[in-house]
Amino acid sequence: MSLYNLKKIQISSVIRIFPIIFTLSGIILGAILFLFNSFTTSLDFNVRLLSSLSFTLIYTVFMTLSGIVILWVYNFVAEKLNCNIIISLDLESIDDSVVDSYDVKE
């Protein structure tokens, strides 16, 4: 492993994984909050299911947009203040087709 200076995070590369992560966590949180919450137990099952799905959708959109804003702010501040994060990476080389699919700019 080597140490690297993280100057910029390519936002287009994380846009692909954020919705997946936040959808899965939204499903788990939605199930806990709406299916097993004492407030919603008096509601019909279909209403609870709709509430859970609505929560998951809203949570996924909000958290993905929040993550993108945080990455954008990090990139802006790191560039202006020249203060970056030192990270340790275990890197593995990939073929050019993967790099092209992420639209990486050097």
C-alpha positions in Angstrom: 0.0 0.0 0.0 1.1 3.5 -0.7 0.1 6.9 0.5 -1.5 9.4 -1.9 -2.7 13.0 -1.7 -6.4 13.1 -2.6 -6.7 16.4 -4.6 -10.0 15.8 -6.3 -12.9 13.3 -6.3 -14.3 12.5 -9.7 -18.0 13.1 -9.1 -19.1 11.1 -12.2 -17.6 8.0 -10.7 -19.5 8.1 -7.5 -22.8 9.1 -9.0 -23.1 5.5 -10.2 -22.7 3.9 -6.8 -24.4 6.5 -4.5 -28.0 5.6 -5.5 -27.4 1.9 -5.0 -26.0 2.5 -1.5 -28.7 4.9 -0.5 -31.5 2.8 -1.9 -30.4 -0.2 0.1 -30.0 1.8 3.3 -33.4 3.5 2.6 -35.1 0.2 2.2 -33.7 -1.0 5.6 -34.5 2.3 7.3 -38.0 2.4 5.7 -38.7 -1.1 6.9 -37.6 -0.3 10.4 -39.4 3.1 10.6 -42.7 2.4 8.8 -43.3 -1.3 9.1 -42.4 -1.8 12.7 -43.1 1.7 14.2 -46.0 1.9 16.7 -47.4 5.0 14.9 -47.9 3.2 11.7 -49.2 -0.1 13.0 -52.8 1.3 13.1 -52.5 1.9 9.3 -53.4 -0.5 6.6 -50.6 -2.7 5.3 -50.8 -1.1 1.8 -50.5 2.4 3.3 -47.5 1.3 5.3 -45.9 -0.2 2.3 -46.5 2.9 0.2 -45.1 5.0 3.1 -42.0 2.8 3.2 -41.5 3.0 -0.6 -42.0 6.8 -0.6 -39.5 7.2 2.2 -37.0 5.1 0.3 -37.4 7.1 -2.8 -37.1 10.5 -1.0 -34.2 9.3 1.1 -32.3 8.0 -2.0 -32.8 11.3 -3.9 -31.9 13.5 -0.9 -28.9 11.5 0.2 -27.5 11.2 -3.4 -27.9 14.9 -4.0 -26.3 15.7 -0.6 -23.4 13.4 -1.4 -22.8 15.1 -4.7 -22.9 18.6 -3.1 -20.5 17.5 -0.4 -18.1 16.1 -3.1 -18.4 19.4 -5.1 -17.7 21.5 -2.0 -14.7 19.2 -1.1 -13.2 19.6 -4.6 -13.8 23.4 -4.4 -12.3 23.9 -1.0 -9.4 21.5 -1.5 -8.4 23.4 -4.7 -8.7 26.8 -3.1 -7.0 26.1 0.2 -4.6 23.4 -1.1 -5.5 21.2 1.9 -6.0 17.7 0.8 -6.6 14.3 2.5 -3.8 11.8 2.7 -5.2 8.3 2.0 -3.7 4.9 1.8 -4.7 2.8 -1.3 -4.3 -0.7 -2.4 -4.5 -0.2 -6.2 -5.2 -2.6 -8.9 -4.9 -1.8 -12.6 -7.9 -1.9 -14.9 -8.3 -2.0 -18.6 -9.0 1.1 -20.7 -12.7 0.2 -21.4 -13.5 0.7 -17.7 -11.7 4.0 -17.6 -13.6 5.2 -20.7 -17.0 4.3 -19.2 -16.3 6.6 -16.2 -15.4 9.6 -18.4 -12.2 10.2 -16.4 -10.3 13.5 -17.1 -6.7 13.7 -16.2 
